[in-house]
């Protein structure tokens, strides 16, 4: 089973892939999303989105500044104001 993850900014699609889990820096605290997560929406604070491609594997960190995260039956979309390269 895999989670469909998309990271987008106003300028471009940064990432679109199937992953095991994503941890998002929400304004109320970090939250993890796996496939099958209940629908959910949150604002995102500046910080690192941690992407786990496989169970037990290392996390890839993507630094974002602000935005929103939405979990739907289709997966997780993070709409970031900016991605720091």
matplotlib code that plots the C-alpha trace (Angstrom):
import matplotlib.pyplot as plt

x = [0.0, 1.2, 0.2, -0.1, 1.9, 2.0, 3.9, 3.0, 3.8, 2.1, 4.9, 5.2, 4.6, 7.6, 6.8, 4.2, 4.9, 3.7, 5.4, 5.0, 4.4, 4.8, 5.2, 4.0, 4.9, 1.3, 0.7, -0.8, 2.1, 3.6, 1.3, 2.0, 0.0, -0.2, -2.5, -6.1, -5.8, -9.1, -9.8, -8.1, -7.0, -4.4, -2.3, 1.4, 4.2, 7.7, 9.7, 10.6, 8.2, 9.6, 9.0, 9.5, 9.6, 9.6, 8.6, 11.7, 13.6, 15.3, 13.4, 14.0, 13.4, 12.0, 12.0, 8.7, 7.5, 3.8, 0.8, -1.9, -2.1, -5.1, -5.7, -8.3, -9.1, -6.8, -3.8, -1.9, -1.4, 0.8, 0.2, 3.4, 3.9, 7.5, 9.9, 13.5, 16.0]
y = [0.0, 3.5, 7.1, 9.4, 12.6, 15.9, 19.0, 22.2, 25.9, 28.7, 28.5, 24.7, 21.1, 20.2, 16.5, 13.9, 10.3, 7.3, 7.0, 5.1, 8.1, 11.8, 13.9, 17.5, 20.5, 21.6, 24.8, 22.8, 20.3, 17.7, 15.0, 11.8, 10.6, 7.0, 5.6, 5.4, 8.4, 10.1, 13.3, 16.2, 19.8, 21.9, 25.0, 24.4, 26.2, 26.8, 23.6, 20.3, 17.9, 14.5, 12.0, 8.2, 6.3, 2.9, 1.6, 1.9, 3.8, 7.1, 10.4, 12.9, 16.4, 19.2, 22.6, 24.6, 28.0, 28.2, 26.8, 24.2, 20.4, 18.4, 14.7, 13.2, 9.6, 10.2, 11.1, 14.1, 17.4, 20.0, 23.5, 25.4, 29.1, 28.4, 25.4, 26.3, 24.8]
z = [0.0, -0.8, -0.2, -3.2, -2.2, -4.0, -3.0, -4.9, -4.8, -6.6, -9.3, -9.9, -9.0, -6.8, -6.2, -7.2, -6.1, -4.1, -0.7, 2.5, 4.9, 5.1, 8.3, 7.9, 10.2, 11.0, 12.9, 15.8, 15.7, 13.4, 12.0, 10.0, 7.1, 5.8, 3.1, 4.3, 6.7, 7.5, 5.5, 7.2, 6.5, 8.3, 7.9, 7.6, 9.5, 8.3, 8.7, 7.2, 5.4, 6.0, 3.2, 3.9, 0.7, 2.4, 5.8, 8.1, 5.5, 6.0, 5.7, 3.0, 4.3, 2.2, 3.8, 3.3, 4.3, 5.2, 3.3, 3.7, 3.8, 2.7, 3.1, 0.9, -0.1, -3.1, -0.9, 0.6, -1.0, 0.6, -0.9, 0.2, -0.1, -0.8, -1.0, 0.1, -2.3]

ax = plt.figure().add_subplot(projection="3d")
ax.plot(x, y, z, "-o")
ax.set_aspect("equal")
plt.show()
